[in-house]
Amino acid sequence: MKILAIDPGETCGVAIFKDDKLIEATELSEKELLIHIEIDKPDVIIVEAYLHFPWVKDYAVHEYPTAELIGKIKLLAEQLNLRITTQPVGLVKSVITKRVLRHFDIKPYKSKHINDAIKHGLYYLKYRKKK
């Protein structure tokens, strides 16, 4: 089973797991990510959820490129009939810590986006994957 875990943003952190093992971790642009999904067709796509909390005051009008990218990923997954799930970043980061990464012998990357994508993949494998 191939799993693609994504930390979406201007630069996307991407972690690829195959048979429950991390095989690649990198950063991709939006365009590169969408092309990768279309070509690779992973069994599961995990994407960090974009949440806007009601207690955060936001009176200005903004564009939300990260939320738009998540929408594009979801649409592409639907068009390709791929399984996709979202995970809240706070929960994942509270459970999958640097200590957990060391336990799996995964050295932290310089990019926080890559590290977050890896954490999403590990969280999915540990807590959400159907056995």
GIURLIN-V741741 format. One record per helix or strand of 2 or more residues. SS is the DSSP state (hx for helix, st for strand). FROM is the first residue (numbers start at 1). TO is the last residue. If there is no record, write none. Layout:
ss->(SS/SS)
from->(FROM/FROM)
to->(TO/TO)
This chain:
ss->(st/st/st/hx/st/hx/st/hx/hx/hx)
from->(2/12/21/30/44/65/83/89/98/112)
to->(7/18/28/40/48/79/87/95/103/128)
